[in-house]
């Protein structure tokens, strides 16, 4: 038990140090250092999930975190790998959706309504500026909205971790919304800090949702 606790603390320390280093690298325009450190916080979360969680849903969350780390690296490489990075995050959302459905299968369609409205509004606002990226952005928007719906469907009389999953999903969506408008609509002051802060909080909430024994469907 003591060794397991030390491992988790070590992974958390490495993740926090990598996040701080990435922020410094971005501020000083140290691209190579940013490239190395950007995926590390989410990779450490994946390792924490693998080390301390139980159940099939935890394996899907760990897989989603690894795919997200790959997406972090691909997006940091530049515009040439943007679509591949988006594909990695699309696959990560599919993994999260699968994990959330394994935890609770009830449809709860009314909880999908806010995400239908959000997704439609965002795509309509961005669509004139997307050019050849309309189809990939539409597919990605659908995936993240579905992920948000299934995270919100967890809410009820379950444990605190279900609320963390829902909060994490909403933070992830907020991060991607800022990123999309900053990239495709108009530059937003302070966007980089807000995007990464909300993104890391979102991934932390989703990862924390796996730190328990899953309840039956």
Secondary structure, DSSP 4 states (H G I P E B T S, - for coil): -HHHHHHHHHHHHHHHHHHHHHHHHHHTT-HHHHHHHHTHHHHHHHHHHHHH--SHHHHHHHHHHHHHHHHHHHHHH-GGGHHHHHHHHHHHHHHHHHHHHHH-----GGGGHHHHHHHHHHHHHHHTTTGGGHHHHHHHHHHHHHHHHHHHTT-SSS-HHHHHHHHHHHHHHHHHHHHHHHHHT---TTHHHHHHHHHHHHHHHHHHTTSSPPPP-
